Amino acid sequence: MSNTDTQHDVIIVGAGIIGLSIAHYLQQEGRRVTLVDRKGIAQEASFGNAAAFAVTDLLPLASPGMLLKAPKWLMDPLGPLSIRPSYLPKITLFLLKFFRASWPDQYQRSISAQADLMNLARDEISKIAQMPKMGNQIRTDGALHLYENEADEHANVENSEMRKKHGIPFRHVTGDELAELQPGLSPHIKSATFLPSWQTVDDPFNWAMSVWEMVRSDGGELITQEVKTVSRDGAITLGDGTVLKGKNIIIAAGAWSHRLTAQLGDKIPLETERGYNTTLPIGAFDLKRQLIFGSHGFVMTPLSIGIRVGGAVEFAGLEAEPNYKRSEIMLQKAKKFLPSLGTSNGTQWMGFRPSLPDTLPAIGHATASNKITYAFGHGHLGLTQSLATAKLVADLVAERPTAIDMTPFNPSRF
């Protein structure tokens, strides 16, 4: 027999950075929040991501440029993009929708929607950065997008044009200026784009824990249980049989969200981009700012706990064992570009990025009930877009006009 708990106000399924941020925003409006997560606070993608507030990153992954790169990348099972052969039948529909999202009409709509969401994200990040409880966790050193040759530079032309269009500052750097921005680069690196407004956090897990401390101090609760079922009347069943009922339910369970939305009649083509990284100890290298190796699909980030080398995309679902050779390959490449990098004693990690075919998240109500709201599918941009998403969800729950047009993010758009 199941045990029915008392009525809750707002139940948020998922205690990653998206769920935590939503909890904080709803509490500012007087709502009482209960978070439910199978592992606890920030134990999945929010634990080990690349730590960037990438608000200047406007181009969707589903793009004509990606379609040109993908065949070459897919030839290398340890390259920047791979699909495990055994998983290919399961991902075919997602790939077809990804291909459609890269067509010029849908691609341009996605860029416009991404720009709106990033502008909102920039505003909300600046607000939370002023809160004393968040401390001084944001680094404002900018980032360097590095190029090995003219072909690399040319591949980034569209990014530069998009930044000009949206007023994002950047400049091309070479020679002494590049060496000053990041000493120790190998001669393989010929030039770079410097992004002065790019921001990172000292440690994404610590950032998430700081948000949780605000939520907890304002009365938020955490239940560490897996959610087995969710019903249209606002009831969820936990792994131990307990049934919780909420006036509002928020599904923010990252890469597992679609398993719950399907129970509500919403079949959403959510996939997981498995990302790998290695966090090297403090002293491994004097990294001045985040380095982006676009043609190799990885980044290096200076953290308070060391240096994180990670990225790439692997499609293999939620059940397959990690392939940490991918982490090792990225370390080897990083060593090539930073010859004095110390690559020993690192900690390897793999996380699940929840992604939708058009690179935009699903933010909106369930078709079955306006009391159930979805917020997932942010791909590589969960940390970046977490606060903007929280602002939008707060608007939706309060049934007031949203800060931006929500049509591109409609969970039913597929």
Beta strands, then each sheet from edge to edge (+ up, - down):
strand 1: 4-13
strand 2: 33-37
strand 3: 52-53
strand 4: 81-83
strand 5: 138-139
strand 6: 143-147
strand 7: 171-173
strand 8: 191-195
strand 9: 199-201
strand 10: 221-224
strand 11: 227-230
strand 12: 235-238
strand 13: 243-251
strand 14: 271-280
strand 15: 290-293
strand 16: 298-303
strand 17: 306-315
strand 18: 347-355
strand 19: 362-365
strand 20: 372-376
sheet 1: 10+ 2+ 1+ 13+ 12- 11+
sheet 2: 10+ 2+ 1+ 13+ 20+ 19-
sheet 3: 3+ 9- 5+
sheet 4: 4+ 17+ 14- 18+
sheet 5: 4+ 17+ 16- 15+ 6+ 8- 7+
end
